[in-house]
Amino acid sequence: MATLELDDETAVLLKELAEHEHISPAQLLKNLALVYRNTQQTHHTAPSELVTDFAGILKNSPSFNGNPLEIQQAMRDEWS
């Protein structure tokens, strides 16, 4: 078992939350730590979202087949 030193405000908050959840403060801290760890693992293993990851993804799209200049002109004509 370990002992944690908490400021009074944090200790009161943990006690209130634990009472509200009908669990011990130790169980509340354990639950919070598990949720935090799972969130961090999900965040760190999330797929990359770099612009380079999307390169070529639309190469077979009917919207982008053809002459690039004509595609740009057609898109611009939509705004006119």
Secondary structure, DSSP 8 states (H G I E B T S, - for coil): -------HHHHHHHHHHHHHHTS-HHHHHHHHHHHHHHHHHHHHHS----GGGGTTTTTT-GGG-S-HHHHHHHHHHHH-
